[in-house]
Amino acid sequence: MPMTAGEIERTIKAALPDANITIEDLAGDGDHYACTITSEAFRGLTRVRQHKLVYDAFGDRMGTELHAMALKTQTP
């Protein structure tokens, strides 16, 4: 069963409590999302490390419950 935008936001917030998150359902199918995440936790990290922090929050749900998620990460 695909994740909802609300579940995605809660999962990210659990890992990055200060995050400001914008989520867009790209295909309208609840399976392909684009997220823009702003967090102080990203400061000083490479873009790859920033994205890894987000993906790690989902654990084994990436690729199963959540099929595709494009990320844009930034610091405040």
N, C-alpha and C positions, 0 to 999 in steps of 0.2 A: 504494500500500500504506500503510495507516495506521501512525502511529508508536506504539510501545509506551510504557508509563509509564516504563520504564527509559531509553529514548531521550530522552524529554522531560526527565527528571531530568538526564541527562548534558549535554544542550544548555543547560539553565539553569545548571548548575554551571560550564560552560565560560565563560559570561559573568559569572556571579556566584559565584565560588568559595566564598564564606563562607555561601552560602544554605542555609537549612534548608527543605526542600521536602516538602510532603505532597500526594500526587496521588490523586484519586478518579476512577475510570471511571464516569461518570454513567449511561450507558445500557448498559454491559456489552458495547459493540460495538467498543471500542478506537478510537473516533472522536470521542467527546465527553467531555472531561475538565474537572475543577475542580482548581485548584492553589492552595495557600496557600504563599506564599513569604515567608520572613523573612530580611532581609539588611540589614546596616549600610549598604550602597550606596544604600538608599532614603532614608536620613536627609536631611531638608531638601528633598526633592523632592515635587512635587505628586503626587497619585494617578495622574493621567494620565501624567506623566513616568515614574513607577515602572513602570506597565504597559507603556509604550513600550520601556523597557529590556529587559523580558522578551520582548515580541513581536519586537523587533529581533534577538534571539538566534536566532530561527527563520528569519529572512530570508524567502526565497520559499517556504519549506515551509508557512507559515501559509496555510490555505485550500486546500492541496493534500494533503500528507501528514498534516497536522494540521487537521482540519475545524473543531473548535470547542474553545475552552479558556476557561473562566471563571477569572478571577484574583482572588485576595485577596492584597494585598501589605502588609507591615508591617515595622517596624524592631524589633530586639531590645529 
